[in-house]
Every structure is written in C-alpha cells, then in structure tokens.
Amino acid sequence: LGVSTPASWIKAKPYGQWCASHPAAIAIDCEMCETKCPATGKVDSKALCRLSVVNADNPSEVLIDTLVKPVWPVSDYRTFVNGISEADLESVQFTLEHAQTFMKALCSSQTIVVGH
C-alpha cells in the first residue's frame, strides 16, 4: 500500500465491440477511510469505502453507487468527511476486488474518466 507504480496499475482492455454501448466518458467519486493491518500494524490511509460512478454525458444515469468493505479493519471512518459510519459498513459484502472488476468491465482504454 502507498504510492503505486505503473507496474502495479490495472490496465483497461482495448476498445472494441464489447464496450461499444458503454458511456464514452464517466465521472467517478471515491470516499476513503483509514485501515490498519491487524498482523503488521501497517496503515492504509486511502482505503476505498465508497464508489460512485455516473455517465458523464448523462449524470442522472448512475452506473454504480455502493459502499465498499475494506480488507483491513477500519481505524478511522472519517465520518465527518464522508458520512460513513461503522454501522454503514457492517454488513457490506462488496469489496475492492468487486469494484475493480466493475471498473474493468465498464472502461476501455478509450474511456474518459473524470475524477473527484
């Protein structure tokens, strides 16, 4: 965890028929919390806890808006920033791996991503 390098990035598939009906541009917002590995004590200050994506050409089309269960226990929910509490994440089953799978299925190498 920490600073990523190009070798660790997840690459989008080339544009093709598989994504021809997908939005050409998306807008994404992520909420983060802080987690701590119980075995090592290592802290991840940027653990994903909410993923929101809309069609940038039609923002009323919500493609996904979901809470995300971090891998490690949360040490700081940052509720004052994101509004997410311990109770909100308690029964969440959607993980970072699910979020990555969703994004890989949505985005091609030509998708324009506007982040916040």
N, C-alpha and C positions, 0 to 999 in steps of 0.2 A: 504494500500500500504506500501511497505517497505520490511522488512525481512519476508519471508514466513516460515510457519511451516509445518511439514508433514501432519497435519490435513487439510491444505488448498490446498495441491497438487492435481493435476488431475491425476488419475491413468489410465494406459493403460489397455485395455482388455487382457485377456489371449490369447496366440497364438492359432489359430485354422484355419479351412478351410477358414474363412472369409478373412484372410490375407496371405494365402499361396503363392499368386502370387506377394506380395509386396516385396520390397527390404529388405534383411536381415539387412542391415546397411544403414544409411543415414548420410549425413553431413549437418549441419544447420548453418546458419549465420543470426543474427538478428541485425538490426540497431535500435537504441533508440534515443528518443528525450526527452525533459523535458516538462511536462504539469502541469497546475495549475487548481485546482478546483475553479470555479468562486464563489461558495457558501461559502466555508470554507477557501480558500486560501492555502489549503494543496498542496504540490508539489510532483509530481511523477517524479523523475529524471531518471527513467528507463522505460518510456512508449514505447511500441513497435510501430515502424513506418515503418519497412520493414521486411519481412520474405522471406528467400531464403533457399530452401532445394533441395539437389541433391541426387541421388542414389550413395552411397559411393563406390560401386563396379563398377559403370559406371558413372563417374562425368559429362559426357556430357549429361546425362539424367536429365534434370531439372524437378523436381516434382512440384515446385511452386517457383515463384519469383514475389512478389507483395508488393505494398505499403499497409500500414495498417493505418486506420484512428483512432487516439487515442480518448478515451472517452472525456477527458477534452481538453480545448483549449491549443494549444502548446505555451509555454512561451520561449522555446529555441529549435530551429530546429537542432542545431549542424551541420549546413550545411557544415562547414569546415571539419568535420569528415566524414559525411555520404553522402554528396552531395544532400540531400533532402531539398527542399525549401517549403515555404508556398504555392506557386503555384502548386507544385507537389502533395500536399495532399488535395488541394481544392475540387476536385470532387471525391475523393476516397470514396467508399462505403464499402470496405472490412474492418472488424473490428477485434479486439482481439478475440471476440467470434467466428468469422468465422475462424480465424487462429487456435484456439483451436479445433474447430470441425474438421478441415482438419487434424491436427496432430493426433487426436484421431482415425480418420478413417484410417490413414496411419500406425500408430505404434501399435504394440502389446507389451506385457510385455517382449518379447524376442528381440525386435528391438534394435540394437546397434545404439546409437546416438553419433555422433562426432560433438562437438560444437566448434564454434569460437567466 
